[in-house]
Amino acid sequence: MNTFRFSTGALDTGALQREMRDERCGGFASFEGWVRNHNEGHAVTRLEYEAFVELAEKEGARIVEEARVKYGVTRAACVHRVGSLALGDVAVWVGVSAAHRDEAFRACRFIIDEVKHRVPIWKKEHYVNGDSGWVNCERCAMPAAHEHEHGHDHAHHHPAHAQPSPDYSRQIALREVGTEGQARLRGSSVLVVGAGGLGVPVLQYLAGAGVGRIGIVDADRLEPSNLHRQTWYALGECGQEKSSLAAARVRALNPDVRVEAHALRLDAHNAERLCAGHDLILDCSDNFTTKFLLNELALRTGKPVLFASVYQYEGQLQLVRGDNATACLRCVWPEATRDGLIGNCAEAGVLGPVPGVFGSLQALEALKLLMGLPGIKPDEMLIFDLVTLSTQRLRARRMPECEAHRRATSPAPAAPEELEMHFDSLADARNAGFVFVDVRDARERATDPIPGESLHLPMSKLLTDATSLELAGRYLLICATGKRSGAAADLLRSQGFAECRSLGGGLKRLKASA
Ligand SMILES: [Zn+2]
């Protein structure tokens, strides 16, 4: 029922609305986007929509699912027309059923905004004077060169005051990239751990290339001694958090990129949460603790991590795919146990371009990985010595006695129990050792308080930041009907909160049985 799909024929909005109708819900909100007769001062006669369907459907489904979790809606759908459309046709339709009107409105708006922003769909307008042009420029992955090809670049030039749009024509021109590769980059999400010597070139090139979403993790503040190798930053910015400085640089370079800054150190508690939702993790850290944490995460979740390490004039690159057949970082470095065994930049010293070279190489391999192009393999390690300029490709073998692999493949201590639990009273739940977490908003909490002690972590907060909860905590999530708490418990479980449950049926069911 919760779907994103394309339609080549006219949309029957009445039928769509009936399909999305949920009698249990208090509200239904819908949005219709129409083909209008003008755009930026040009009279439009008709238009065509094209999509990169495979990626668009995947991203569209992700958006609808995010809306379901975020707003607790019961039914949501988005249908987008493709092909040739006439004036007045419905180009896109969004419909949402939710318990309350506020959630329905907000979920509807969220879906249409995100679809416009994230889903690879292009629009070609046909004008009264016979011209035509690809538009949607502010978000479009189509090359500007495309317009020139048609000789109609005058048809929809930007007003003088507008900021120029990102233009990927110089990479789309490569046969291996093309519009499909560009759409893949746009549909990708990468987490960059470390915004220092390696992270700076990595972030510059990923942002420049138009990777759709980038997360940046770095707990440090900029210091004057960083600048010889982190030349993106300015001396006057010393003392500021690198994660937010880097995020601002990414936004300035390419407003198409959705960027999130995390000013914290990756640790065992937050690693899984930070990496969730990203397709690829890039290790740009300078310490073993972080590298081995990411290695374990790769093995546990199967999420690929591309490692880069630099020492004085030398550096190396390794891809850990996170499966049981190929090498991990521990297979290659069984003895490295903690920081300090090998010095980092701070102690050992480094020439600025050295991390620059390896960061650039890491960015290159990341882009190729995201586009499915040949590159570094999981059974090899690239080692460059930048004094002699010699390069080596070593075999990285999966070691049978590898500790990290053994831990990741040994069976889980106990099967996770049911997500939803039913109690006859809150006292029973409390006696079972649960700490209550109220996920309702402040207004609901005030009008219908939970007796006794409970933590308050409203859904909107919980979705973005659950750091106030302990990973091992025994939590019972509570909302009015059990819908939101169920979705929240599901999400927290996926982030490693193993002892997290939802009160089935919510407070409503308790009242009914009381
Ligand atoms: Zn291993």
Boltz pocket constraint, residues with backbone or C-beta under 6 A from the ligand:
constraints:
  - pocket:
      binder: B
      contacts: [[A, 326], [A, 327], [A, 328], [A, 329], [A, 330], [A, 331], [A, 332], [A, 398], [A, 399], [A, 402], [A, 403], [A, 404], [A, 405]]
      max_distance: 6.0
